[in-house]
């Protein structure tokens, strides 16, 4: 599973992406967001600012209940505005 980090997530975590293999209990976006902070202190921002995050699975917006699987590309980013 490839996780992409954007904006302040990229800055705080210190990487733009990583390949991970979460445990079998991680089956939804919500499970993933609960599990990621176990990777280290820098990942705690995911819990702290969870309500601000947007998620895309394979380049399509997803909700917390959406199922995930190995091989998915999951992007985590703050809301985007434009003019």
LOVEX-600502 format. One record per residue (C-alpha): x, y, z; residue in three letters. Coordinates in steps of 0.25 Angstrom, whole numbers, plus 5000, padded with zeros to 4 digits. Example, Ala and Ser with C-alpha at 12.3 -4.5 7.8 and 13.67 -1.06 7.14 Angstrom:
2
504949825031ala/505549965029ser/
This chain:
83
500050005000unk/500550144996unk/500250255005unk/500450404999unk/500550525009unk/500350665005unk/500450805010unk/500750815025unk/500650655026unk/501850645017unk/502550745025unk/502250685039unk/502450545035unk/503650575027unk/503350495014unk/502450515002unk/502050365002unk/502450225007unk/502050085004unk/501450015017unk/500849885020unk/499849905031unk/499349785039unk/498149715034unk/497249785044unk/497349915036unk/496249895026unk/495650035025unk/496150175024unk/495750205038unk/496550075043unk/497750135035unk/497650275041unk/497550205055unk/498750115052unk/499750215045unk/500150285058unk/500750155063unk/501850175053unk/502450295061unk/502250425068unk/502250505056unk/500950435051unk/500150475063unk/499750595055unk/498850505047unk/498050485060unk/498150635064unk/497650695051unk/496850575046unk/495550655044unk/496350745034unk/496850635026unk/496350585012unk/496650445007unk/496650394993unk/496850244989unk/497450224975unk/497150364972unk/495650364976unk/495150434989unk/494850335000unk/494050345013unk/494550275026unk/493650155024unk/494350125010unk/495049985009unk/496549985006unk/497449875002unk/498849844999unk/499249914985unk/498450034988unk/498950174987unk/498450264998unk/498650414998unk/498450495011unk/498350645009unk/497750765015unk/496550835008unk/496950904996unk/496451044992unk/496651124980unk/496251244973unk/
